[in-house]
Amino acid sequence: MQNQFLSAIEQICEEKGISKDMVLEAIEAALVAAYKKDFGDKEQAVRAELNPDSGEASIFITKEVVQSIEDPMTQLLLAEAKKLKKNIVLGDTIEIKEDNKEFGRVAAQTAKQVIVQRIREAEREVIFSEFSDKEGLIINANVQRFENGNAFIDLGKATGVMFPSDQIPNEKYYPAQRIKVFVVRVEQTNRGPQIVVSRTHPDMVRRLFELEVPEIANGSVEIAGIAREAGARTKVAVKSNVEGVDPVGTFVGGRGTRVQAVMSELGEEKIDIIAYSEDPKVYITNALSPTKVISVKLDDDTKKALVKVPEDQLSLAIGKSGQNVRLAAKLTGWNVDIDGADDAGIESTAKEVETTPKPKRTSDIEDAIIAASNQNGIAPEQVDVPTVPKKAKDSKATKK
């Protein structure tokens, strides 16, 4: 019987992933609850001790040594106490070992409930502790079920929840589907730990690149910033910490293999890799790529950037529904306004017109020719002065 008892304890430990000490503590608490239910009192100080090798249980009751007993459950006469401990005095407490007793059905049911509750609490604590260490990491999981738009993800020992806002738009999930999820946070609730996972979090892109780009681990390159609209487009700013290392090429990989691997994991989400720069103008210009930028004017007080681009690239700079400029603003931290080059073209053209000499009139040309002929000794009547042809009359007048 004892061997079966110990085997059951080991089986519980293996299935629930909890330590043997936790299970023993749960059983000891159950024995205390059962004893108080059948033989003791709620106010009694009762302690149970379970031998992990033999499975034998012992119950100890703590009583106060008094001259006269008012509560036999919590008090003991001095004369009786001296039989157990000779040097004991009034006011001391003594622990008495209780004889083994047979518990009734109600007490046994109480013990069972205590064991189940304690083991469940221990299991929750283990799960919370394990997944708390995984916050901010990517883990492999399986889709379990759907309820009210929420996707419940099987994480092995626990179940995570992926709310609609954490699901990539237009991405279809089905039960038993194998996916990668990003652990956003782990919260302890009355029903146990709640693990919130996501596939739209910007840091998921960061973790995926860390899996594909080994240079991140050794510090050669790093991700300086990420701006993401899940399912559509992501801009990733990268920089190099080692001279001679191209950060953009490192992240793109040979023939785009590295960035393609990340894109395929995110449902073919477009990813732009841009070079980070300490100069805000250069950074903003890079963030708007592949748009050609003419000029960038910054207002440090309002954190606003006015960017001029060629008229034919205005729609490209803004992007579909303003996506490109919105991601650039989120990535750089500047409020970016896009302006076409129309105004700039008109202004430059007007300046050219103002500075270009006006063409001379016909009379001025004639005077210049005559003056030149006089210098060369040619008579004015010998000079063939070009004449400006007059406009032909309209066709009707010509016919008349």
Residue, then its C-alpha position, 0 to 999 in steps of 0.5 A: m500500500q505504501n509503495q502504491f502511495l509513493s508511486a502515485i506521488e511520483q506519477i503526479c509529479e511527472e504529469k503536472g511538472i511539479s516537485k515532490d516537495m510540493v505534493l508532500e506539502a499538499i498531502e500534509a495540508a490535507l491531513v491537517a484539514a481532515y483531522k480538524k474536520d473529525f477530531g479537532d477544532k479550527e483554532q487548533a495548531v495542528r501539524a502533519e508530517l509525511n515520511p517521503d520514504s515510507g509514506e507514513a503520516s504523523i500528526f502533531i498538536t501544539k498545546e499551551v501549558v496551563q494550571s487549569i484547563e479552559d479549552p482542552m483542545t488547545q491547553l494541557l495541564l502542567a503535571e501532564a506536560k511534565k510527563l512529556k518534558k520535565n523542564i517545561v514551565l507554565g506558559d510554554t507550548i508543547e507539541i504532542k503526537e496524536d495517535n493514528k486515527e481513521f478518518g470518516r467519509v466527510a474528512a476524506q472528501t475534505a482531504k481530497q479537495v485540499i490535495v487537488q486544490r494545492i496541486r492545482e495551485a502548485e501547477r499554476e505557479v510552475i507554469f507562471s514561472e516557466f512562461s514568465d521567463k519566455e516573455g518577449l520570445i518566439i515559441n512554436a505552438n499549435v492552434q487549438r480552438f476558436e471562441n468569439g474571435n479569440a484563437f486559443i493556442d496550445l503551448g504544451k503545458a499551458t494554453g495561450v490566447m491570441f486576441p483578434s488584434d494580435q492576429i494578422p489580418n486575412e491570415k487563416y488559422y485552423p485547428a492543429q496548425r503549426i505556427k510561431v507566436f510571440v509571447v507578449r505577457v504572462e499574467q496571474t489570474n484567479r483561473g491561473p496564468q493567462i498567457v497572451v501571444s501575438r503574431t502582429h507585435p513588432d518585436m516578432v519581426r525582431r526575433l525572427f531576424e535574430l533566428e535568420v541573421p547570426e551576425i546579430a548575436n555577435g554584435s556586428v549588426e543590430i536593429a535600430g527600429i521597427a515600424r509595422e503594419a501587420g499583414a501589409r508592410t514593415k520597415v526595419a532600420v538596421k545599422s552596423n557596429v563593425e566597419g566594412v559590414d553592410p547592414v542592409g545586405t546582411f539582413v537581406g542575405g544572398r539573393g534575399t534568402r534571409v528577408q524572404a524567410v522572415m516574410s514567408e513566416l509572416g504570410e508574405e508581409k512586405i519588409d523594407i530594410i533601410a539603413y539607420s542614420e544619426d542624421p535625421k534628414v538622411y534617416i527620413t530620406n532612407a525611410l521613404s525609399p524607394t522614393k527619390v527625395i529632393s529636400v528635407k526641412l526639419d522643425d525641431d520645435t514641433k518635430k515636423a519634417l517637410v519632405k519635397v519629392p518629384e511630382d511623379q513620385l508623390s503617390l509612391a512616397i505617400g503609399k497606399s492609403g498613406q502607408n509608406v509615409r505613416l510607417a516612415a513617421k513611426l520609424t523615425g519619430w518625426n511627423v513627416d509631411i510630403d509635398g510635391a515638387d510643383d511649387a519648387g519647379i515653378e519657383s525655379t522656372a520663375k527665377e530663371v526667367e527673371t535672370t535670363p536677358k530678354p531678346k532684343r527687338t527688331s529695331d535694336i538689331e537694325d541699329a546694331i547692324i548699322a553701327a557695326s557697318n559704320q565701323n567697318g567703312i560700309a555705307p548704310e545703304q549697302v547693308d542688307v537689313p533683315t526684315v520681319p515678315k508681316k502676318a499674312k492676311d486671312s484667306k478671304a482677304t487674299k482671295k479678294 
